[in-house]
Amino acid sequence: MKSIIKSVGYVLFYVMFQVVVLSVMASAMAAFGWSMNEVESFMNNNSMGLTIITNVLTVLILMAFFKIRKKKLLKEINVTPISFQDCFLPCRAAFAYSFAFSLVTYSMNFENQVQIKACVEHYSDFVPYLGTIVQIITLLLISPIAEEIIFRGLVLDCYVCCFNKRSGRNIAEFT
């Protein structure tokens, strides 16, 4: 039972920390005289950059939390070293899948896609191709790493400790 509560706590921490960071930023902007439309426009135009910031801060806070508890985050999530060769093929496959998915859904209008496209254009107005670079960093690097650390590392391990390995994985998939 303790493991379940712990895993739910990690999920809530992840979601609530993201909300708190964005709320503090919006409040600070409003305190400096920004209108609600300006704040909303900034948040929409910079959602990928804000995602990078909140995910990196989340992982740093978790690392500090584990350091205070005198535990190592990487040991807690059972990270094992892998060689570049072992990592290269899955990364290439994931990138190819992402690229293929982008091609298939290019002409479809998803709400999220419209926002990402607006972000890419906003960043590319400053420096050519900066939007594409930020998109790659956000969607293929920072977000997956942060989510893997929290959900596959911490949450899955809590469920596996409480249940048998197969049941723990099944439950974690629905969380």
C-alpha positions, 0 to 999 in steps of 0.5 A: 500500500505504501508503494501505491501511495508513493507512486500516486504522489510522484504522479501528482508531484509531476502534474502539480509542479508543472501547473505551479511553475506555469502559474507562478510565471503567469502571476509574475508576468501579470504583476509586471503589468502584462495583460491577460491576452499578453500572458496567454499569447506568451504561454501559447507561443513559448509552450515548447520552451516552457515544457523544457523548463518545467521538465528540467526543473522537475527532474532537478527537484526530484534529484534534490529530493533524493539527495536530501533523503541520501538516495540516488535518483538513478539508483532508485529508478534502476538505471543501468549503463548502456553502450552507444551501440545499444542506444543508437538503433532504438533512438533511430527507430523512435525518430523514424517512427516520429517522422513517419507519424508526422508525415501521416498526420501532416495534413490533419488538424489536431489542436496540439499540432496547431499550437506546436506549429505556432511555436515553431514559427514564433521561434523561427522568427528570431533565428531561422530553424530555431523552432525546429531545433526547439521542437526536436529538443522538446518532443524527442529529448527532454519530455521523453526523458523526464517522463521516463524517469518519473513514470517508468522509473519511479511509478513503475518501480513502486507498483512492481514492489507492491505487486508482482512484476507483471501486475505492476507493469499492467497497473502502471500502464493505466496510471 
